[in-house]
């Protein structure tokens, strides 16, 4: 990850954004402290973990829907 000062970023914003567009991540410092991280858009658009499909639970025996239907038929 490349690091630039806020002043450098202001003076060379176009060049810094060109680097980001090529896949480079940039950390921006102000008074020696990190204030921002600029990353390529493709990296930021990844789905958060909670939106990704989870593991499938494989069960043996009768499915829940079939068991419910059988129970309803038996109690009618």
PDB file of N, CA, C and O in Angstrom:
ATOM      1  N   UNK A   1       0.852  -1.169   0.000  1.00  0.00           N
ATOM      2  CA  UNK A   1       0.000   0.000   0.000  1.00  0.00           C
ATOM      3  C   UNK A   1       0.897   1.232   0.000  1.00  0.00           C
ATOM      4  O   UNK A   1       1.800   1.364   0.827  1.00  0.00           O
ATOM      5  N   UNK A   2       0.631   2.124  -0.939  1.00  0.00           N
ATOM      6  CA  UNK A   2       1.396   3.356  -1.045  1.00  0.00           C
ATOM      7  C   UNK A   2       0.807   4.381  -0.083  1.00  0.00           C
ATOM      8  O   UNK A   2      -0.398   4.384   0.166  1.00  0.00           O
ATOM      9  N   UNK A   3       1.661   5.254   0.457  1.00  0.00           N
ATOM     10  CA  UNK A   3       1.228   6.286   1.389  1.00  0.00           C
ATOM     11  C   UNK A   3       1.573   7.656   0.831  1.00  0.00           C
ATOM     12  O   UNK A   3       2.681   7.874   0.340  1.00  0.00           O
ATOM     13  N   UNK A   4       0.620   8.579   0.907  1.00  0.00           N
ATOM     14  CA  UNK A   4       0.855   9.963   0.489  1.00  0.00           C
ATOM     15  C   UNK A   4       0.319  10.889   1.563  1.00  0.00           C
ATOM     16  O   UNK A   4      -0.596  10.537   2.307  1.00  0.00           O
ATOM     17  N   UNK A   5       0.906  12.087   1.636  1.00  0.00           N
ATOM     18  CA  UNK A   5       0.376  13.084   2.561  1.00  0.00           C
ATOM     19  C   UNK A   5      -0.849  13.729   1.928  1.00  0.00           C
ATOM     20  O   UNK A   5      -1.068  13.633   0.721  1.00  0.00           O
ATOM     21  N   UNK A   6      -1.636  14.382   2.759  1.00  0.00           N
ATOM     22  CA  UNK A   6      -2.828  15.058   2.258  1.00  0.00           C
ATOM     23  C   UNK A   6      -2.447  16.133   1.241  1.00  0.00           C
ATOM     24  O   UNK A   6      -3.127  16.308   0.230  1.00  0.00           O
ATOM     25  N   UNK A   7      -1.357  16.851   1.515  1.00  0.00           N
ATOM     26  CA  UNK A   7      -0.892  17.888   0.591  1.00  0.00           C
ATOM     27  C   UNK A   7      -0.504  17.281  -0.749  1.00  0.00           C
ATOM     28  O   UNK A   7      -0.861  17.815  -1.799  1.00  0.00           O
ATOM     29  N   UNK A   8       0.232  16.159  -0.723  1.00  0.00           N
ATOM     30  CA  UNK A   8       0.595  15.473  -1.969  1.00  0.00           C
ATOM     31  C   UNK A   8      -0.657  15.023  -2.714  1.00  0.00           C
ATOM     32  O   UNK A   8      -0.739  15.137  -3.937  1.00  0.00           O
ATOM     33  N   UNK A   9      -1.618  14.517  -1.974  1.00  0.00           N
ATOM     34  CA  UNK A   9      -2.850  14.062  -2.609  1.00  0.00           C
ATOM     35  C   UNK A   9      -3.572  15.216  -3.298  1.00  0.00           C
ATOM     36  O   UNK A   9      -4.036  15.079  -4.430  1.00  0.00           O
ATOM     37  N   UNK A  10      -3.664  16.356  -2.609  1.00  0.00           N
ATOM     38  CA  UNK A  10      -4.333  17.520  -3.213  1.00  0.00           C
ATOM     39  C   UNK A  10      -3.620  17.983  -4.471  1.00  0.00           C
ATOM     40  O   UNK A  10      -4.264  18.325  -5.463  1.00  0.00           O
ATOM     41  N   UNK A  11      -2.290  17.995  -4.435  1.00  0.00           N
ATOM     42  CA  UNK A  11      -1.519  18.468  -5.591  1.00  0.00           C
ATOM     43  C   UNK A  11      -1.554  17.476  -6.746  1.00  0.00           C
ATOM     44  O   UNK A  11      -1.532  17.878  -7.909  1.00  0.00           O
ATOM     45  N   UNK A  12      -1.608  16.184  -6.435  1.00  0.00           N
ATOM     46  CA  UNK A  12      -1.493  15.134  -7.452  1.00  0.00           C
ATOM     47  C   UNK A  12      -2.687  14.186  -7.450  1.00  0.00           C
ATOM     48  O   UNK A  12      -2.525  12.989  -7.683  1.00  0.00           O
ATOM     49  N   UNK A  13      -3.865  14.701  -7.193  1.00  0.00           N
ATOM     50  CA  UNK A  13      -5.047  13.840  -7.069  1.00  0.00           C
ATOM     51  C   UNK A  13      -5.259  12.989  -8.313  1.00  0.00           C
ATOM     52  O   UNK A  13      -5.591  11.809  -8.205  1.00  0.00           O
ATOM     53  N   UNK A  14      -5.077  13.561  -9.465  1.00  0.00           N
ATOM     54  CA  UNK A  14      -5.300  12.816 -10.702  1.00  0.00           C
ATOM     55  C   UNK A  14      -4.345  11.629 -10.816  1.00  0.00           C
ATOM     56  O   UNK A  14      -4.756  10.527 -11.180  1.00  0.00           O
ATOM     57  N   UNK A  15      -3.063  11.860 -10.503  1.00  0.00           N
ATOM     58  CA  UNK A  15      -2.081  10.778 -10.578  1.00  0.00           C
ATOM     59  C   UNK A  15      -2.354   9.702  -9.527  1.00  0.00           C
ATOM     60  O   UNK A  15      -2.214   8.509  -9.798  1.00  0.00           O
ATOM     61  N   UNK A  16      -2.745  10.133  -8.328  1.00  0.00           N
ATOM     62  CA  UNK A  16      -3.056   9.176  -7.263  1.00  0.00           C
ATOM     63  C   UNK A  16      -4.252   8.313  -7.672  1.00  0.00           C
ATOM     64  O   UNK A  16      -4.239   7.097  -7.480  1.00  0.00           O
ATOM     65  N   UNK A  17      -5.275   8.939  -8.229  1.00  0.00           N
ATOM     66  CA  UNK A  17      -6.454   8.182  -8.648  1.00  0.00           C
ATOM     67  C   UNK A  17      -6.144   7.270  -9.832  1.00  0.00           C
ATOM     68  O   UNK A  17      -6.769   6.220  -9.981  1.00  0.00           O
ATOM     69  N   UNK A  18      -5.188   7.655 -10.673  1.00  0.00           N
ATOM     70  CA  UNK A  18      -4.743   6.759 -11.750  1.00  0.00           C
ATOM     71  C   UNK A  18      -4.139   5.489 -11.165  1.00  0.00           C
ATOM     72  O   UNK A  18      -4.383   4.391 -11.665  1.00  0.00           O
ATOM     73  N   UNK A  19      -3.339   5.642 -10.088  1.00  0.00           N
ATOM     74  CA  UNK A  19      -2.753   4.472  -9.423  1.00  0.00           C
ATOM     75  C   UNK A  19      -3.852   3.578  -8.842  1.00  0.00           C
ATOM     76  O   UNK A  19      -3.790   2.353  -8.952  1.00  0.00           O
ATOM     77  N   UNK A  20      -4.841   4.194  -8.233  1.00  0.00           N
ATOM     78  CA  UNK A  20      -5.953   3.434  -7.651  1.00  0.00           C
ATOM     79  C   UNK A  20      -6.699   2.689  -8.750  1.00  0.00           C
ATOM     80  O   UNK A  20      -7.086   1.533  -8.577  1.00  0.00           O
ATOM     81  N   UNK A  21      -6.895   3.351  -9.869  1.00  0.00           N
ATOM     82  CA  UNK A  21      -7.595   2.723 -10.991  1.00  0.00           C
ATOM     83  C   UNK A  21      -6.840   1.502 -11.506  1.00  0.00           C
ATOM     84  O   UNK A  21      -7.446   0.565 -12.026  1.00  0.00           O
ATOM     85  N   UNK A  22      -5.518   1.517 -11.359  1.00  0.00           N
ATOM     86  CA  UNK A  22      -4.683   0.390 -11.801  1.00  0.00           C
ATOM     87  C   UNK A  22      -4.598  -0.712 -10.748  1.00  0.00           C
ATOM     88  O   UNK A  22      -3.927  -1.721 -10.967  1.00  0.00           O
ATOM     89  N   UNK A  23      -5.276  -0.532  -9.597  1.00  0.00           N
ATOM     90  CA  UNK A  23      -5.310  -1.585  -8.591  1.00  0.00           C
ATOM     91  C   UNK A  23      -4.534  -1.298  -7.324  1.00  0.00           C
ATOM     92  O   UNK A  23      -4.551  -2.119  -6.406  1.00  0.00           O
ATOM     93  N   UNK A  24      -3.861  -0.177  -7.237  1.00  0.00           N
ATOM     94  CA  UNK A  24      -3.060   0.184  -6.059  1.00  0.00           C
ATOM     95  C   UNK A  24      -3.968   0.745  -4.966  1.00  0.00           C
ATOM     96  O   UNK A  24      -4.914   1.475  -5.261  1.00  0.00           O
ATOM     97  N   UNK A  25      -3.687   0.409  -3.713  1.00  0.00           N
ATOM     98  CA  UNK A  25      -4.383   1.011  -2.578  1.00  0.00           C
ATOM     99  C   UNK A  25      -3.518   2.142  -2.046  1.00  0.00           C
ATOM    100  O   UNK A  25      -2.295   2.012  -1.982  1.00  0.00           O
ATOM    101  N   UNK A  26      -4.140   3.249  -1.665  1.00  0.00           N
ATOM    102  CA  UNK A  26      -3.418   4.437  -1.212  1.00  0.00           C
ATOM    103  C   UNK A  26      -3.905   4.813   0.181  1.00  0.00           C
ATOM    104  O   UNK A  26      -5.107   4.847   0.448  1.00  0.00           O
ATOM    105  N   UNK A  27      -2.946   5.096   1.069  1.00  0.00           N
ATOM    106  CA  UNK A  27      -3.272   5.596   2.404  1.00  0.00           C
ATOM    107  C   UNK A  27      -2.911   7.077   2.431  1.00  0.00           C
ATOM    108  O   UNK A  27      -1.817   7.456   2.012  1.00  0.00           O
ATOM    109  N   UNK A  28      -3.822   7.916   2.920  1.00  0.00           N
ATOM    110  CA  UNK A  28      -3.600   9.362   2.968  1.00  0.00           C
ATOM    111  C   UNK A  28      -3.356   9.763   4.419  1.00  0.00           C
ATOM    112  O   UNK A  28      -4.130   9.417   5.311  1.00  0.00           O
ATOM    113  N   UNK A  29      -2.263  10.499   4.641  1.00  0.00           N
ATOM    114  CA  UNK A  29      -1.894  10.948   5.982  1.00  0.00           C
ATOM    115  C   UNK A  29      -2.069  12.452   6.111  1.00  0.00           C
ATOM    116  O   UNK A  29      -1.793  13.201   5.174  1.00  0.00           O
ATOM    117  N   UNK A  30      -2.530  12.889   7.281  1.00  0.00           N
ATOM    118  CA  UNK A  30      -2.547  14.315   7.611  1.00  0.00           C
ATOM    119  C   UNK A  30      -1.881  14.448   8.967  1.00  0.00           C
ATOM    120  O   UNK A  30      -2.317  13.844   9.947  1.00  0.00           O
ATOM    121  N   UNK A  31      -0.834  15.235   9.015  1.00  0.00           N
ATOM    122  CA  UNK A  31      -0.043  15.414  10.237  1.00  0.00           C
ATOM    123  C   UNK A  31       0.455  14.076  10.776  1.00  0.00           C
ATOM    124  O   UNK A  31       0.509  13.864  11.987  1.00  0.00           O
ATOM    125  N   UNK A  32       0.819  13.175   9.859  1.00  0.00           N
ATOM    126  CA  UNK A  32       1.380  11.887  10.233  1.00  0.00           C
ATOM    127  C   UNK A  32       0.374  10.821  10.640  1.00  0.00           C
ATOM    128  O   UNK A  32       0.761   9.697  10.961  1.00  0.00           O
ATOM    129  N   UNK A  33      -0.907  11.156  10.631  1.00  0.00           N
ATOM    130  CA  UNK A  33      -1.939  10.189  11.015  1.00  0.00           C
ATOM    131  C   UNK A  33      -2.785   9.828   9.798  1.00  0.00           C
ATOM    132  O   UNK A  33      -3.137  10.689   8.991  1.00  0.00           O
ATOM    133  N   UNK A  34      -3.102   8.551   9.682  1.00  0.00           N
ATOM    134  CA  UNK A  34      -3.917   8.084   8.560  1.00  0.00           C
ATOM    135  C   UNK A  34      -5.331   8.643   8.691  1.00  0.00           C
ATOM    136  O   UNK A  34      -5.974   8.504   9.731  1.00  0.00           O
ATOM    137  N   UNK A  35      -5.805   9.281   7.615  1.00  0.00           N
ATOM    138  CA  UNK A  35      -7.165   9.829   7.628  1.00  0.00           C
ATOM    139  C   UNK A  35      -8.057   9.164   6.587  1.00  0.00           C
ATOM    140  O   UNK A  35      -9.282   9.260   6.658  1.00  0.00           O
ATOM    141  N   UNK A  36      -7.437   8.486   5.617  1.00  0.00           N
ATOM    142  CA  UNK A  36      -8.248   7.850   4.576  1.00  0.00           C
ATOM    143  C   UNK A  36      -7.461   6.740   3.910  1.00  0.00           C
ATOM    144  O   UNK A  36      -6.230   6.733   3.899  1.00  0.00           O
ATOM    145  N   UNK A  37      -8.212   5.803   3.355  1.00  0.00           N
ATOM    146  CA  UNK A  37      -7.622   4.758   2.520  1.00  0.00           C
ATOM    147  C   UNK A  37      -8.452   4.717   1.247  1.00  0.00           C
ATOM    148  O   UNK A  37      -9.676   4.590   1.295  1.00  0.00           O
ATOM    149  N   UNK A  38      -7.781   4.824   0.116  1.00  0.00           N
ATOM    150  CA  UNK A  38      -8.465   4.809  -1.172  1.00  0.00           C
ATOM    151  C   UNK A  38      -8.136   3.483  -1.835  1.00  0.00           C
ATOM    152  O   UNK A  38      -6.969   3.159  -2.055  1.00  0.00           O
ATOM    153  N   UNK A  39      -9.172   2.722  -2.150  1.00  0.00           N
ATOM    154  CA  UNK A  39      -8.991   1.400  -2.748  1.00  0.00           C
ATOM    155  C   UNK A  39      -9.750   1.334  -4.064  1.00  0.00           C
ATOM    156  O   UNK A  39     -10.709   2.080  -4.264  1.00  0.00           O
ATOM    157  N   UNK A  40      -9.334   0.450  -4.961  1.00  0.00           N
ATOM    158  CA  UNK A  40     -10.054   0.300  -6.229  1.00  0.00           C
ATOM    159  C   UNK A  40     -11.506  -0.108  -5.987  1.00  0.00           C
ATOM    160  O   UNK A  40     -11.809  -0.837  -5.043  1.00  0.00           O
ATOM    161  N   UNK A  41     -12.388   0.368  -6.843  1.00  0.00           N
ATOM    162  CA  UNK A  41     -13.824   0.110  -6.686  1.00  0.00           C
ATOM    163  C   UNK A  41     -14.142  -1.378  -6.703  1.00  0.00           C
ATOM    164  O   UNK A  41     -15.027  -1.807  -5.963  1.00  0.00           O
ATOM    165  N   UNK A  42     -13.466  -2.181  -7.507  1.00  0.00           N
ATOM    166  CA  UNK A  42     -13.757  -3.613  -7.587  1.00  0.00           C
ATOM    167  C   UNK A  42     -13.577  -4.287  -6.234  1.00  0.00           C
ATOM    168  O   UNK A  42     -14.332  -5.198  -5.894  1.00  0.00           O
ATOM    169  N   UNK A  43     -12.597  -3.856  -5.465  1.00  0.00           N
ATOM    170  CA  UNK A  43     -12.361  -4.458  -4.155  1.00  0.00           C
ATOM    171  C   UNK A  43     -13.467  -4.084  -3.168  1.00  0.00           C
ATOM    172  O   UNK A  43     -13.809  -4.880  -2.293  1.00  0.00           O
ATOM    173  N   UNK A  44     -14.018  -2.902  -3.298  1.00  0.00           N
ATOM    174  CA  UNK A  44     -15.036  -2.443  -2.373  1.00  0.00           C
ATOM    175  C   UNK A  44     -16.409  -3.030  -2.689  1.00  0.00           C
ATOM    176  O   UNK A  44     -17.285  -3.025  -1.824  1.00  0.00           O
ATOM    177  N   UNK A  45     -16.617  -3.532  -3.894  1.00  0.00           N
ATOM    178  CA  UNK A  45     -17.924  -4.025  -4.280  1.00  0.00           C
ATOM    179  C   UNK A  45     -18.142  -5.499  -3.940  1.00  0.00           C
ATOM    180  O   UNK A  45     -19.185  -6.064  -4.272  1.00  0.00           O
ATOM    181  N   UNK A  46     -17.183  -6.114  -3.291  1.00  0.00           N
ATOM    182  CA  UNK A  46     -17.362  -7.513  -2.898  1.00  0.00           C
ATOM    183  C   UNK A  46     -18.511  -7.597  -1.886  1.00  0.00           C
ATOM    184  O   UNK A  46     -18.691  -6.698  -1.064  1.00  0.00           O
ATOM    185  N   UNK A  47     -19.270  -8.665  -1.956  1.00  0.00           N
ATOM    186  CA  UNK A  47     -20.396  -8.834  -1.040  1.00  0.00           C
ATOM    187  C   UNK A  47     -19.888  -9.015   0.385  1.00  0.00           C
ATOM    188  O   UNK A  47     -18.909  -9.725   0.612  1.00  0.00           O
ATOM    189  N   UNK A  48     -20.550  -8.376   1.344  1.00  0.00           N
ATOM    190  CA  UNK A  48     -20.190  -8.623   2.737  1.00  0.00           C
ATOM    191  C   UNK A  48     -20.498 -10.079   3.094  1.00  0.00           C
ATOM    192  O   UNK A  48     -21.339 -10.717   2.460  1.00  0.00           O
ATOM    193  N   UNK A  49     -19.828 -10.583   4.085  1.00  0.00           N
ATOM    194  CA  UNK A  49     -19.968 -11.989   4.464  1.00  0.00           C
ATOM    195  C   UNK A  49     -21.421 -12.369   4.749  1.00  0.00           C
ATOM    196  O   UNK A  49     -21.836 -13.485   4.437  1.00  0.00           O
ATOM    197  N   UNK A  50     -22.192 -11.466   5.330  1.00  0.00           N
ATOM    198  CA  UNK A  50     -23.573 -11.808   5.677  1.00  0.00           C
ATOM    199  C   UNK A  50     -24.467 -11.921   4.451  1.00  0.00           C
ATOM    200  O   UNK A  50     -25.569 -12.462   4.547  1.00  0.00           O
ATOM    201  N   UNK A  51     -24.015 -11.418   3.285  1.00  0.00           N
ATOM    202  CA  UNK A  51     -24.814 -11.548   2.066  1.00  0.00           C
ATOM    203  C   UNK A  51     -24.407 -12.753   1.229  1.00  0.00           C
ATOM    204  O   UNK A  51     -25.122 -13.132   0.301  1.00  0.00           O
ATOM    205  N   UNK A  52     -23.267 -13.356   1.546  1.00  0.00           N
ATOM    206  CA  UNK A  52     -22.824 -14.522   0.790  1.00  0.00           C
ATOM    207  C   UNK A  52     -23.621 -15.747   1.223  1.00  0.00           C
ATOM    208  O   UNK A  52     -24.006 -15.859   2.387  1.00  0.00           O
ATOM    209  N   UNK A  53     -23.870 -16.668   0.287  1.00  0.00           N
ATOM    210  CA  UNK A  53     -24.613 -17.874   0.672  1.00  0.00           C
ATOM    211  C   UNK A  53     -23.848 -18.687   1.712  1.00  0.00           C
ATOM    212  O   UNK A  53     -22.625 -18.809   1.650  1.00  0.00           O
ATOM    213  N   UNK A  54     -24.578 -19.227   2.647  1.00  0.00           N
ATOM    214  CA  UNK A  54     -23.956 -20.020   3.698  1.00  0.00           C
ATOM    215  C   UNK A  54     -23.799 -21.472   3.292  1.00  0.00           C
ATOM    216  O   UNK A  54     -24.138 -21.864   2.176  1.00  0.00           O
ATOM    217  N   UNK A  55     -23.288 -22.248   4.202  1.00  0.00           N
ATOM    218  CA  UNK A  55     -23.138 -23.677   3.957  1.00  0.00           C
ATOM    219  C   UNK A  55     -24.510 -24.334   3.983  1.00  0.00           C
ATOM    220  O   UNK A  55     -25.383 -23.938   4.755  1.00  0.00           O
ATOM    221  N   UNK A  56     -24.691 -25.323   3.151  1.00  0.00           N
ATOM    222  CA  UNK A  56     -25.962 -26.047   3.113  1.00  0.00           C
ATOM    223  C   UNK A  56     -25.946 -27.150   4.154  1.00  0.00           C
ATOM    224  O   UNK A  56     -24.955 -27.863   4.308  1.00  0.00           O
ATOM    225  N   UNK A  57     -27.033 -27.279   4.853  1.00  0.00           N
ATOM    226  CA  UNK A  57     -27.178 -28.319   5.854  1.00  0.00           C
ATOM    227  C   UNK A  57     -27.776 -29.545   5.178  1.00  0.00           C
ATOM    228  O   UNK A  57     -28.883 -29.489   4.644  1.00  0.00           O
ATOM    229  N   UNK A  58     -27.054 -30.631   5.204  1.00  0.00           N
ATOM    230  CA  UNK A  58     -27.525 -31.869   4.594  1.00  0.00           C
ATOM    231  C   UNK A  58     -28.072 -32.760   5.699  1.00  0.00           C
ATOM    232  O   UNK A  58     -27.375 -33.084   6.661  1.00  0.00           O
ATOM    233  N   UNK A  59     -29.332 -33.150   5.544  1.00  0.00           N
ATOM    234  CA  UNK A  59     -29.960 -33.990   6.557  1.00  0.00           C
ATOM    235  C   UNK A  59     -30.388 -35.309   5.937  1.00  0.00           C
ATOM    236  O   UNK A  59     -30.603 -35.406   4.729  1.00  0.00           O
ATOM    237  N   UNK A  60     -30.506 -36.299   6.767  1.00  0.00           N
ATOM    238  CA  UNK A  60     -30.954 -37.618   6.301  1.00  0.00           C
ATOM    239  C   UNK A  60     -32.402 -37.804   6.722  1.00  0.00           C
ATOM    240  O   UNK A  60     -32.848 -37.224   7.712  1.00  0.00           O
ATOM    241  N   UNK A  61     -33.121 -38.600   5.981  1.00  0.00           N
ATOM    242  CA  UNK A  61     -34.499 -38.904   6.355  1.00  0.00           C
ATOM    243  C   UNK A  61     -35.494 -38.046   5.606  1.00  0.00           C
ATOM    244  O   UNK A  61     -35.205 -37.522   4.530  1.00  0.00           O
ATOM    245  N   UNK A  62     -36.679 -37.911   6.198  1.00  0.00           N
ATOM    246  CA  UNK A  62     -37.799 -37.210   5.576  1.00  0.00           C
ATOM    247  C   UNK A  62     -37.582 -35.701   5.683  1.00  0.00           C
ATOM    248  O   UNK A  62     -37.113 -35.198   6.704  1.00  0.00           O
ATOM    249  N   UNK A  63     -37.933 -34.989   4.605  1.00  0.00           N
ATOM    250  CA  UNK A  63     -37.800 -33.531   4.634  1.00  0.00           C
ATOM    251  C   UNK A  63     -38.846 -32.942   5.579  1.00  0.00           C
ATOM    252  O   UNK A  63     -39.862 -33.577   5.863  1.00  0.00           O
ATOM    253  N   UNK A  64     -38.597 -31.758   6.051  1.00  0.00           N
ATOM    254  CA  UNK A  64     -39.507 -31.102   6.985  1.00  0.00           C
ATOM    255  C   UNK A  64     -40.877 -30.884   6.355  1.00  0.00           C
ATOM    256  O   UNK A  64     -41.901 -31.126   6.994  1.00  0.00           O
ATOM    257  N   UNK A  65     -40.901 -30.428   5.107  1.00  0.00           N
ATOM    258  CA  UNK A  65     -42.198 -30.179   4.459  1.00  0.00           C
ATOM    259  C   UNK A  65     -43.000 -31.472   4.324  1.00  0.00           C
ATOM    260  O   UNK A  65     -44.213 -31.472   4.530  1.00  0.00           O
ATOM    261  N   UNK A  66     -42.337 -32.561   3.984  1.00  0.00           N
ATOM    262  CA  UNK A  66     -43.031 -33.841   3.861  1.00  0.00           C
ATOM    263  C   UNK A  66     -43.539 -34.308   5.226  1.00  0.00           C
ATOM    264  O   UNK A  66     -44.651 -34.827   5.323  1.00  0.00           O
ATOM    265  N   UNK A  67     -42.749 -34.134   6.269  1.00  0.00           N
ATOM    266  CA  UNK A  67     -43.170 -34.540   7.612  1.00  0.00           C
ATOM    267  C   UNK A  67     -44.394 -33.745   8.054  1.00  0.00           C
ATOM    268  O   UNK A  67     -45.309 -34.302   8.660  1.00  0.00           O
ATOM    269  N   UNK A  68     -44.414 -32.440   7.752  1.00  0.00           N
ATOM    270  CA  UNK A  68     -45.565 -31.606   8.116  1.00  0.00           C
ATOM    271  C   UNK A  68     -46.808 -32.074   7.369  1.00  0.00           C
ATOM    272  O   UNK A  68     -47.878 -32.202   7.964  1.00  0.00           O
ATOM    273  N   UNK A  69     -46.675 -32.330   6.062  1.00  0.00           N
ATOM    274  CA  UNK A  69     -47.823 -32.803   5.277  1.00  0.00           C
ATOM    275  C   UNK A  69     -48.357 -34.127   5.812  1.00  0.00           C
ATOM    276  O   UNK A  69     -49.570 -34.311   5.918  1.00  0.00           O
ATOM    277  N   UNK A  70     -47.465 -35.041   6.146  1.00  0.00           N
ATOM    278  CA  UNK A  70     -47.892 -36.334   6.687  1.00  0.00           C
ATOM    279  C   UNK A  70     -48.595 -36.160   8.025  1.00  0.00           C
ATOM    280  O   UNK A  70     -49.587 -36.834   8.300  1.00  0.00           O
ATOM    281  N   UNK A  71     -48.087 -35.263   8.851  1.00  0.00           N
ATOM    282  CA  UNK A  71     -48.704 -35.006  10.156  1.00  0.00           C
ATOM    283  C   UNK A  71     -50.104 -34.417   9.976  1.00  0.00           C
ATOM    284  O   UNK A  71     -51.025 -34.784  10.705  1.00  0.00           O
ATOM    285  N   UNK A  72     -50.272 -33.517   9.023  1.00  0.00           N
ATOM    286  CA  UNK A  72     -51.584 -32.918   8.761  1.00  0.00           C
ATOM    287  C   UNK A  72     -52.573 -33.966   8.265  1.00  0.00           C
ATOM    288  O   UNK A  72     -53.732 -33.976   8.681  1.00  0.00           O
ATOM    289  N   UNK A  73     -52.122 -34.843   7.382  1.00  0.00           N
ATOM    290  CA  UNK A  73     -52.999 -35.898   6.860  1.00  0.00           C
ATOM    291  C   UNK A  73     -53.407 -36.862   7.976  1.00  0.00           C
ATOM    292  O   UNK A  73     -54.553 -37.308   8.036  1.00  0.00           O
ATOM    293  N   UNK A  74     -52.461 -37.173   8.852  1.00  0.00           N
ATOM    294  CA  UNK A  74     -52.730 -38.124   9.934  1.00  0.00           C
ATOM    295  C   UNK A  74     -53.713 -37.545  10.954  1.00  0.00           C
ATOM    296  O   UNK A  74     -54.501 -38.291  11.535  1.00  0.00           O
ATOM    297  N   UNK A  75     -53.679 -36.241  11.180  1.00  0.00           N
ATOM    298  CA  UNK A  75     -54.552 -35.643  12.201  1.00  0.00           C
ATOM    299  C   UNK A  75     -55.903 -35.214  11.639  1.00  0.00           C
ATOM    300  O   UNK A  75     -56.752 -34.760  12.405  1.00  0.00           O
ATOM    301  N   UNK A  76     -56.137 -35.339  10.340  1.00  0.00           N
ATOM    302  CA  UNK A  76     -57.433 -34.948   9.740  1.00  0.00           C
ATOM    303  C   UNK A  76     -58.468 -36.016   9.907  1.00  0.00           C
ATOM    304  O   UNK A  76     -59.605 -35.850   9.464  1.00  0.00           O
TER     305      UNK A  76
END
